[in-house]
Amino acid sequence: MPRLAPRPQTYLAEGEAARAKTLLAKAGAGPRIGFIVGASTPDKVWPSERWAELARLVAAEGARPVLLGGAAEAETASAIMREAERMPSRSI
């Protein structure tokens, strides 16, 4: 049987919503967009350079990207933000 295309997750797991709200509040004033950088299986992991580009684009539009995930994603999130900061600005 063919595998169906995955649908984006538009919710947080039970117990994660309060922690996500805390992190978003710490991100400061203004528009914030949370990205969940982890995945339950390797085939769902988005490449870090794509996350970095998305974070850069969001920041260029005046919103603050906030990377969310568990302890296992902490280093990945840090690497994504470092990469996003190194990317040159482009016109959209």
C-alpha positions as CSV (number, residue, x, y, z in Angstrom):
1,M,0.0,0.0,0.0
2,P,1.5,3.4,-0.9
3,R,2.2,5.8,1.9
4,L,0.1,9.0,2.0
5,A,1.9,12.3,1.9
6,P,2.4,13.6,5.5
7,R,0.2,16.5,6.7
8,P,1.7,19.4,8.6
9,Q,1.3,19.2,12.3
10,T,-0.6,22.2,13.5
11,Y,-0.7,21.4,17.2
12,L,1.7,20.6,20.0
13,A,1.8,17.4,21.9
14,E,0.0,17.3,25.3
15,G,2.0,19.3,27.9
16,E,4.0,21.1,25.3
17,A,1.7,24.1,24.7
18,A,2.6,25.8,28.0
19,R,6.3,25.4,27.4
20,A,6.0,26.7,23.9
21,K,4.0,29.8,25.2
22,T,6.8,30.5,27.7
23,L,9.5,30.3,25.0
24,L,7.5,32.5,22.7
25,A,7.0,35.1,25.5
26,K,10.8,35.1,26.1
27,A,11.4,35.9,22.5
28,G,10.3,39.5,23.1
29,A,7.7,41.8,21.7
30,G,6.4,41.9,18.2
31,P,5.4,39.1,15.9
32,R,6.9,35.7,16.6
33,I,6.7,32.6,14.6
34,G,7.5,29.2,16.2
35,F,9.2,26.5,14.2
36,I,9.2,22.9,15.5
37,V,12.5,21.6,14.2
38,G,12.2,18.1,15.5
39,A,10.4,15.1,13.9
40,S,9.2,11.7,15.1
41,T,11.0,9.9,12.2
42,P,14.0,10.7,10.1
43,D,12.0,11.0,6.9
44,K,10.2,14.0,8.4
45,V,13.3,15.9,9.3
46,W,13.7,19.1,7.2
47,P,17.3,20.1,6.3
48,S,18.8,22.7,8.6
49,E,19.7,25.0,5.7
50,R,16.0,25.2,4.8
51,W,15.1,26.1,8.3
52,A,17.9,28.7,8.3
53,E,16.6,30.2,5.1
54,L,13.0,30.3,6.5
55,A,14.2,31.9,9.7
56,R,16.1,34.5,7.7
57,L,13.1,35.3,5.5
58,V,10.8,35.5,8.6
59,A,13.2,37.9,10.3
60,A,13.5,40.0,7.1
61,E,9.7,40.5,7.2
62,G,9.9,41.8,10.8
63,A,8.9,38.7,12.7
64,R,11.1,36.9,15.2
65,P,11.7,33.2,14.5
66,V,11.6,31.0,17.6
67,L,12.8,27.4,17.2
68,L,11.0,24.9,19.3
69,G,11.8,21.2,20.1
70,G,13.0,18.9,22.9
71,A,16.5,18.7,24.4
72,A,17.6,16.5,21.4
73,E,16.9,19.4,19.1
74,A,18.8,22.1,21.1
75,E,22.0,21.8,19.1
76,T,20.2,21.6,15.8
77,A,18.2,24.8,16.7
78,S,21.5,26.6,17.6
79,A,23.1,25.6,14.4
80,I,20.1,26.7,12.4
81,M,20.1,30.2,13.9
82,R,23.9,30.5,13.4
83,E,23.5,29.6,9.8
84,A,20.6,32.0,9.4
85,E,22.6,34.9,10.8
86,R,25.4,34.1,8.3
87,M,23.1,34.2,5.2
88,P,23.2,37.3,3.1
89,S,20.0,39.4,2.8
90,R,18.1,39.1,-0.4
91,S,15.2,41.0,-2.0
92,I,12.0,39.0,-2.0
